[in-house]
């Protein structure tokens, strides 16, 4: 499956940083905000009709933080996925 430039940036950051990061960290690293990154995570994720099943997210209550923290992580499919490896098959 072919990833867009933004999807590739999100996927590669997750892969290079242990497979699980907070949305705040991801936004900071990619120089954007959650408003623009949420749709990218959704299309990489397991939600929605165009979803790819490579990532998912969870909201975690963190002591000392007012709102739950959103963590984005690679699914099993995401952990084994290699961007570009099967583009010819499509």
C-alpha positions as CSV (number, residue, x, y, z in Angstrom):
1,X,0.0,0.0,0.0
2,X,1.2,3.5,-0.8
3,X,1.4,6.1,1.9
4,X,1.2,9.8,1.4
5,X,4.1,12.1,2.4
6,X,2.4,13.0,5.7
7,X,1.4,9.4,6.5
8,X,5.0,8.3,5.8
9,X,6.3,11.0,8.2
10,X,4.0,9.9,11.0
11,X,4.7,6.2,10.3
12,X,8.5,6.7,10.2
13,X,8.6,8.8,13.4
14,X,6.6,6.1,15.2
15,X,8.9,3.3,13.9
16,X,12.1,5.2,14.8
17,X,10.9,6.1,18.3
18,X,9.8,2.9,19.8
19,X,6.4,2.5,18.1
20,X,4.5,4.5,20.7
21,X,4.6,8.3,21.3
22,X,2.2,10.9,22.6
23,X,0.3,13.0,20.1
24,X,2.0,16.1,21.5
25,X,5.4,14.7,20.8
26,X,4.4,13.6,17.3
27,X,3.0,17.1,16.6
28,X,6.1,18.8,17.9
29,X,8.5,16.5,16.0
30,X,6.6,17.0,12.7
31,X,6.0,20.7,13.2
32,X,2.2,20.7,13.1
33,X,-0.7,20.6,15.4
34,X,-3.2,17.9,16.4
35,X,-5.9,19.5,14.2
36,X,-3.9,18.7,11.1
37,X,-2.4,15.4,12.3
38,X,-5.5,13.7,13.6
39,X,-6.8,12.9,10.1
40,X,-3.5,11.5,9.1
41,X,-3.5,9.2,12.2
42,X,-7.1,8.2,11.4
43,X,-6.3,7.1,7.8
44,X,-3.2,5.2,9.0
45,X,-5.3,3.6,11.8
46,X,-8.1,1.2,12.2
47,X,-11.0,3.6,12.1
48,X,-12.8,4.8,9.0
49,X,-13.3,3.3,5.5
50,X,-9.9,4.4,4.1
51,X,-8.0,3.2,7.2
52,X,-4.9,1.2,6.6
53,X,-4.7,-0.6,10.0
54,X,-1.0,0.4,10.7
55,X,-1.6,2.5,13.8
56,X,-4.1,3.0,16.6
57,X,-4.3,5.3,19.6
58,X,-5.4,5.3,23.2
59,X,-6.1,8.0,25.7
60,X,-4.2,7.6,29.0
61,X,-4.8,9.4,32.2
62,X,-1.5,10.9,33.4
63,X,-1.0,12.1,36.9
64,X,-0.6,15.9,37.0
65,X,-2.1,16.4,33.6
66,X,-5.7,17.8,33.3
67,X,-6.9,16.0,30.2
68,X,-6.0,12.4,29.2
69,X,-2.9,12.1,27.0
70,X,-3.4,10.6,23.5
71,X,-0.8,8.1,22.6
72,X,-0.4,6.9,19.0
73,X,1.2,3.4,18.5
74,X,2.0,0.9,15.8
75,X,-0.3,-2.1,15.5
76,X,1.1,-5.6,14.7
77,X,0.5,-4.8,11.0
78,X,2.4,-1.5,11.4
79,X,5.3,-3.1,13.2
80,X,5.9,-5.4,10.2
81,X,5.0,-3.0,7.4
82,X,7.7,-1.7,5.2
83,X,6.7,1.5,3.3
84,X,7.0,1.0,-0.5
85,X,7.7,-2.7,-0.3
86,X,4.4,-3.8,-1.9
87,X,3.5,-0.7,-4.0
88,X,3.9,-2.7,-7.3
89,X,1.3,-5.2,-6.1
90,X,-1.4,-2.5,-6.1
